[in-house]
Amino acid sequence: MPKDAFFDLFIEDLADALSAEQQIVEALPKIIRAVTMPELKDALQSHLEETKNQISRLEQIFSIIECEPTSGQETNYIMERLIAKGDTILKRKLPSMVKDAAIIAAAQCIEHYEIALYGTLATYADQLELKEVADLLEETLSEESKADKKLTRIATGGFFVTGVNKLAREQ
C-alpha cells in the first residue's frame, strides 16, 4: 500500500485513538470507585474491560498496516480534557445521585468523542481499501455506540427502573 499524506493522517488519528483508550483505562478505576449506583458501576466496569480489548484491537490494526503504534504518538489532548472534567466532578461535594448523573454526562462526552473518532477512522480505512482494518474499527464503533446507549438508559431509566437523573433531581 502506498503511504501518502492521507495515510499519514490515518496513522495520526489511530495514534490518537490508542492514546485516548490508554487514558481511559488509567482513569476509569477511580471513577468506578466514586459511583454509587450498582448498575452504573457495573456498566463502567464492563466498559473498562471492553476498552482494554479495544487497545488490543488498535495494536492489531497497527500490526496489519505494518506501523509502530508509538511512532509519533503523543497524548490525546481532547481525551485529557474530557477526563479532567470527570476528575473535577469527583472532587466536588455533591449528593451521590447528583454525582452519578454528572459522571454519566462526562462519560457520554467521552463516548461521543470516541464515536466521532472511530467513525472517522473507519471511513478513512474504507477509503484506503483496508477492509480488515475497517471491520475492526467498525467493531469498536459499535461498542462505543452501545456504551453510550447504555449510559442513556441508566440516566433516564425505563418502565420498571427509575433513572439516575430522576433520583438526582429528588436528592
QUINORUR-V169922 format. One record per residue. N is the residue number from 1. RES is the residue in one letter. SS is DSSP state (A for helix, B for strand, O for the rest). PSI is psi as a letter, one per 40 degrees, with the letter a starting at -180 (999 if undefined). Layout:
n:N res:RES ss:SS psi:PSI
n:N res:RES ss:SS psi:PSI
//
This chain:
n:1 res:M ss:O psi:h
n:2 res:P ss:O psi:h
n:3 res:K ss:O psi:h
n:4 res:D ss:O psi:a
n:5 res:A ss:A psi:d
n:6 res:F ss:A psi:d
n:7 res:F ss:A psi:d
n:8 res:D ss:A psi:d
n:9 res:L ss:A psi:d
n:10 res:F ss:A psi:d
n:11 res:I ss:A psi:d
n:12 res:E ss:A psi:d
n:13 res:D ss:A psi:d
n:14 res:L ss:A psi:d
n:15 res:A ss:A psi:d
n:16 res:D ss:A psi:d
n:17 res:A ss:A psi:d
n:18 res:L ss:A psi:d
n:19 res:S ss:A psi:d
n:20 res:A ss:A psi:d
n:21 res:E ss:A psi:d
n:22 res:Q ss:A psi:d
n:23 res:Q ss:A psi:d
n:24 res:I ss:A psi:d
n:25 res:V ss:A psi:d
n:26 res:E ss:A psi:d
n:27 res:A ss:A psi:d
n:28 res:L ss:A psi:d
n:29 res:P ss:A psi:d
n:30 res:K ss:A psi:d
n:31 res:I ss:A psi:d
n:32 res:I ss:A psi:d
n:33 res:R ss:A psi:d
n:34 res:A ss:A psi:e
n:35 res:V ss:O psi:i
n:36 res:T ss:O psi:d
n:37 res:M ss:O psi:h
n:38 res:P ss:A psi:d
n:39 res:E ss:A psi:d
n:40 res:L ss:A psi:d
n:41 res:K ss:A psi:d
n:42 res:D ss:A psi:d
n:43 res:A ss:A psi:d
n:44 res:L ss:A psi:d
n:45 res:Q ss:A psi:d
n:46 res:S ss:A psi:d
n:47 res:H ss:A psi:d
n:48 res:L ss:A psi:d
n:49 res:E ss:A psi:d
n:50 res:E ss:A psi:d
n:51 res:T ss:A psi:d
n:52 res:K ss:A psi:d
n:53 res:N ss:A psi:d
n:54 res:Q ss:A psi:d
n:55 res:I ss:A psi:d
n:56 res:S ss:A psi:d
n:57 res:R ss:A psi:d
n:58 res:L ss:A psi:d
n:59 res:E ss:A psi:d
n:60 res:Q ss:A psi:d
n:61 res:I ss:A psi:d
n:62 res:F ss:A psi:d
n:63 res:S ss:A psi:d
n:64 res:I ss:A psi:d
n:65 res:I ss:O psi:e
n:66 res:E ss:O psi:f
n:67 res:C ss:O psi:i
n:68 res:E ss:O psi:h
n:69 res:P ss:O psi:e
n:70 res:T ss:O psi:e
n:71 res:S ss:O psi:h
n:72 res:G ss:O psi:e
n:73 res:Q ss:O psi:h
n:74 res:E ss:O psi:i
n:75 res:T ss:O psi:h
n:76 res:N ss:O psi:h
n:77 res:Y ss:A psi:d
n:78 res:I ss:A psi:d
n:79 res:M ss:A psi:d
n:80 res:E ss:A psi:d
n:81 res:R ss:A psi:d
n:82 res:L ss:A psi:d
n:83 res:I ss:A psi:d
n:84 res:A ss:A psi:d
n:85 res:K ss:A psi:d
n:86 res:G ss:A psi:d
n:87 res:D ss:A psi:d
n:88 res:T ss:A psi:d
n:89 res:I ss:A psi:d
n:90 res:L ss:A psi:d
n:91 res:K ss:A psi:e
n:92 res:R ss:O psi:i
n:93 res:K ss:O psi:g
n:94 res:L ss:O psi:i
n:95 res:P ss:O psi:i
n:96 res:S ss:A psi:d
n:97 res:M ss:A psi:d
n:98 res:V ss:A psi:d
n:99 res:K ss:A psi:d
n:100 res:D ss:A psi:d
n:101 res:A ss:A psi:d
n:102 res:A ss:A psi:d
n:103 res:I ss:A psi:d
n:104 res:I ss:A psi:d
n:105 res:A ss:A psi:d
n:106 res:A ss:A psi:d
n:107 res:A ss:A psi:d
n:108 res:Q ss:A psi:d
n:109 res:C ss:A psi:d
n:110 res:I ss:A psi:d
n:111 res:E ss:A psi:d
n:112 res:H ss:A psi:d
n:113 res:Y ss:A psi:d
n:114 res:E ss:A psi:d
n:115 res:I ss:A psi:d
n:116 res:A ss:A psi:d
n:117 res:L ss:A psi:d
n:118 res:Y ss:A psi:d
n:119 res:G ss:A psi:d
n:120 res:T ss:A psi:d
n:121 res:L ss:A psi:d
n:122 res:A ss:A psi:d
n:123 res:T ss:A psi:d
n:124 res:Y ss:A psi:d
n:125 res:A ss:A psi:d
n:126 res:D ss:A psi:d
n:127 res:Q ss:A psi:d
n:128 res:L ss:O psi:e
n:129 res:E ss:O psi:f
n:130 res:L ss:O psi:g
n:131 res:K ss:A psi:d
n:132 res:E ss:A psi:d
n:133 res:V ss:A psi:d
n:134 res:A ss:A psi:d
n:135 res:D ss:A psi:d
n:136 res:L ss:A psi:d
n:137 res:L ss:A psi:d
n:138 res:E ss:A psi:d
n:139 res:E ss:A psi:d
n:140 res:T ss:A psi:d
n:141 res:L ss:A psi:d
n:142 res:S ss:A psi:d
n:143 res:E ss:A psi:d
n:144 res:E ss:A psi:d
n:145 res:S ss:A psi:d
n:146 res:K ss:A psi:d
n:147 res:A ss:A psi:d
n:148 res:D ss:A psi:d
n:149 res:K ss:A psi:d
n:150 res:K ss:A psi:d
n:151 res:L ss:A psi:d
n:152 res:T ss:A psi:d
n:153 res:R ss:A psi:d
n:154 res:I ss:A psi:d
n:155 res:A ss:A psi:d
n:156 res:T ss:A psi:e
n:157 res:G ss:B psi:a
n:158 res:G ss:O psi:a
n:159 res:F ss:O psi:d
n:160 res:F ss:O psi:e
n:161 res:V ss:O psi:h
n:162 res:T ss:B psi:h
n:163 res:G ss:O psi:i
n:164 res:V ss:A psi:d
n:165 res:N ss:A psi:d
n:166 res:K ss:A psi:d
n:167 res:L ss:A psi:d
n:168 res:A ss:A psi:d
n:169 res:R ss:A psi:d
n:170 res:E ss:A psi:e
n:171 res:Q ss:O psi:999
//
